[in-house]
Amino acid sequence: MKWITALIIGAILAFTLPMGLGGSGGVWMNGWTSWGTYRPIPGSPGFLFSVPVFLGAALAFRLFFNWHSD
């Protein structure tokens, strides 16, 4: 898997996971998972981006699929 593909999948997960768990008023922002989660558009009620999920997912997908393809 190329880096760009891993980054795109990580970005998709970084947007959908926080929004899927309730957005800014849900479970995601009331626990420890709110660390590293930002609102890319100020004033947006539910549009969130999680930097740790983005980096972790991109790295995990890249490592797993490169190891798996050898």
ABEGO torsion letter per residue (X at the ends): XBAAAAAAAAAAAAAAAAAAAGEAABAAAABAAABGBBBABBGBAABBBBAAAAAAAAAAAAAAAAAAAX
